């Protein structure tokens, strides 16, 4: 049984299902650049490495990783723009 989906309010959502590294990160970077500080981006990916990739990306860029969750084959990431 899976946990309920994270209920984090987000400003924008992007779907990167079917894309492999580094494309989910690149799409997220582009989306974050169009957002204001403090806004939250939800990224849905099917890349199993995306959990590790988003942790590293946030550490390097200073954006805040609010949460990550896996539901079925989807890896969901919430990133708060710095």
Secondary structure as GFF3:
##gff-version 3
##sequence-region A 1 82
A	DSSP	beta_strand	12	16	.	.	.	ID=ss1
A	DSSP	alpha_helix	23	33	.	.	.	ID=ss2
A	DSSP	beta_strand	40	45	.	.	.	ID=ss3
A	DSSP	alpha_helix	50	61	.	.	.	ID=ss4
A	DSSP	beta_strand	64	71	.	.	.	ID=ss5
A	DSSP	beta_strand	74	80	.	.	.	ID=ss6
###
